[in-house]
Amino acid sequence: MAVEKGWPTELSALARLLKNVDDPSAIAGNSLLANASPSPILHLRVRAALLGAVASLDEAGAERIDRNRASRQRAIVARCDLRGEKHAAVARALGICLRHFYRERRAALERLLVVVRQRLAVPLPVSEQPPSRFELDLDHVAMLRLTGQFDAAFREVAKVAQAATRAADSVRAWCYAVELAADVDDGVRAQSYLAEAVRAARNVVDDNDVQPTSVDVEMASAFASWQTLDFAGAARSIECAVSGVRALEPGMDRVRARAVIGILFRGSELACLRGRVREARSRLAEARALLEAMSHRPPDLTAQLFFELGVVYGLVPGGTRRAIEYATEALEGFRAYGSSLGVAAAAGTLCTAYAANGQFDRAIEFGSLALELARSRGCTADVANAALILSQAQTLSGDARRGLALAQFAGEHGQGGLYETRALIAVAEAHVRLGSFGRALDLSKRVASAAAHESWDRYEGVALRIQAEAHFALGDNRSATVCLEDSITHLERHGHPATLARAYRSSAAISGRRDRERLAVDLVKA
């Protein structure tokens, strides 16, 4: 990456910082950091400031720049200045000419310079001990993850695990690799890395390391089980992890506290997936208590707590307004912290909540933002998930053709996890709205059969409701009624208000039962 001629000295220095983000000596010698001596602490601080600032480019804030342009500028810096990709290739991928690309890149670096200066001006807590070589190497893997370089991250994390001088560190690295594999829905890799973690754990003999190592392996097992759709296994692993970390709480350090809170968040998400609101709330209450006990509450975990609360309230009858409030708090928190991944997740939750509330313009606005951010990261799993969320909002808003296109796109790009099931449901829903009732019937039967085999009440219930609507449109009222009653049974058992309300409304329209319409109104009433 050549630094452009005629640039101000500070912009050139910033470009060099980005290019050499993993070189401590190059960072210390940069003119933006005058008189700074090389040290691991300086390196970590500057790297954190740079990566956080790059992530923040996604959001326009108070600047006079629209979100599409902000997202494009972030993609340019992340791909060209951090990853070293060819300028022409990135310009083509973004659909802009080279002249426009260079204008945008300079504008992005000018914005970035302001943010980096602000972040470096804030004194950071000084660690009692400098980070170890292992911690620095794992931090490098985290940087690759942040910038979407997952192939490189997988190579590096394997090297870190194999080079670790302590068995507990090797376990920690392999477990982190499982989490990376889950990020991109690579179930085969997740299982392989888990096996390595289990093997490494057999060599842990230090009494101080045994329990933390056990917790790390249980959490990795939960990630791996999730990837293979073994939700019961994931739940067991999370429960074991939670039980294990409770024994570590007295004198728990900051790093361990973060890990515990992360486990509790994952447990809440799994409980929500299974429709267990009380369990999810219990997990979040524990996480909140730990956060409040910390002398310096990490802003990313605080934002994540609000995000998790937004997800939970989406399962509470009449909780849509609270879900929107919490998800909005999360979005602002992630935006302030500079986490584009967090902003995308919160925007997706807002899309779902606004759609459930019938506010489709707002839903599509946030769904589009989530999809833009996912595309700028370049992770196909994130893109597929965001496309599915937006697909539902578009279909429910009346634009079923757009919804169908997004659902088909998601089905082609998302593999593993629940993507196939969710994509088929979204495609079937769009076909019903478009009048392709035979196609909708075939797809919904396929989904209902698969969901029944896995005991996924929510997805089986939704598929049965679509079947009912297709049967009714094709003149088969008897089959429509039977499917609707089965749908309502499954959805009442799961307890997802928005999907249950749709089933009640379909029942009211098909059978004429006015009590079902009243039930639907009560479920979504704010």
Phi, psi and omega in degrees: 000114179273143176277130185294143178291147177083000178286148172301151182305320184293323178293321178296319179295320178295317179300321178292322177301314181296320181294325186249036186299338181257010182248101183303322182290322179292323179295316182294330182271004183284142183293340176289345182238061184301137175066017180271132179269143180300135176196152177302323181295314179300316182300312180297319182295314181293319179299315180298318180296317181294310183293321177296321180293319178299316179299325183288346180295340179299328187258133184285330182061225182274358183286155179273074181210134182280167186294324179298316180291320179300316179296320179297318180295321178297317181298321180298311182294315182297317185277321184270311186277327178269314184272340180079025179288157180295136182301314183297320181295319180292319178301317179297317181297327181271354177074033180231157179282165183296322180299315178296320178304311184292326176295317181292323181295317179295317179299321180296317181292327176294318176295318183296322182301319180298315183291318180298316178300317180298317183290323180285340181282342182274122178298135178256150177303138181268127179291149178292328178230144177293153180296149179283169176301319179301314181296321178295319179294320179292327176295325177297320177298319179298324178295318178297322177296316182298322182269009174079015181267070189288325178299315178295322179298319179296318179296315184290319183293327176294319177298317181297316181296319182286332182270352183300135180273345178246136181300322181296324178292322178298317177300315182300318181293316179296322178294323176295325178296323177299317179297320177298317180297323177295328178303323184251017177055043178258088184295325181295313178297317181303315180294320180296314180294324178298318179299320177296320180296318180296319178297316181295327182296334179294340181266001179279116183241341179293126182302328181288342183260342188299309184292313177301322179296318178301319179296316179301317182292320179298319179293320177296322177298322178297315178300315182294319178297320179302318182295331180265011179067020176271077185291329176295317177295319178298319180296317179298317181295319179295319179298318177296320179295316179298317178298321181294319184285337177299328179287344181264352189300318178301122180072021183296130179278174186296320181296315180293322179300318178299318181295318180297314180298320177299321178297316181295322176298315180297321177297322178295318180297318180294320177298320178296319180300329181264004177078021184256083186294316182299317178297317179298316179297321179298316178299317182290328177296320177295317180296318179298318180298319178294319179299316183292337180278348182279138181293326176236106183283118180299127183296329180291322179289325176297315178296321180295324177299315178298321178299312180298321177296323177298319178295316182298315183290344172293344179259000182264126177305129182074012185265009185300317181298316179294322178300318179295317180298313181294317180295326176294318176300318179297315181301315180294323178295316178294323179297315179295324181284337180091026180260102179292328178297316178294318179299318180297317180296316180294321178297322177296319178295320177296322177300313181296317183293315179295323177296318178297333181269002179079010180262077192287328177299314179293320179301313182292324177301310182285326176297321178294321177297315180300319181291319178300314182294321178297319180294324180292333177282331178082012179268118186297327179295317178296319181296315180297317180297313180296322179296322179293319179298313180292325179303314181298317181297318180295316180296314181293333181283348180113352179260071185292331179294317176294320178299319179296316180299317179294319180295318178294321177300314180297319179297327180284330187256340181261127180233147178079179179056220182258009186301316183297314180298312181296321181294317179296321177297315181296321178295315180297319179299317180295321180296322176300314182294332181271355179088009178270071191290324178297315179296318180298320181296314180299314182293317183292325176296319179297316180292316182299320180295314180295318181293323178297322180297326182264000182061042177264090186303315185298312185287326175294319179297317179295316180297321179293325177294319177295320176303315182300316181295323179291316178302315182298316180296331180271004175091006181262080185293324182297312178296323179299315181295315179299313180298320181295317179296320176295320179300312182297322178301313180294316184288327175294324179291320179285317176089025178273109190301314186296315181289324178294320179298322178295321178294319177299318181294321177297320179297318179297320182289322185276319184260346182079013181282109182290333180297329179292324177295320179295320178298320179298316180297317181297326182293322186257355183298131180282000000 
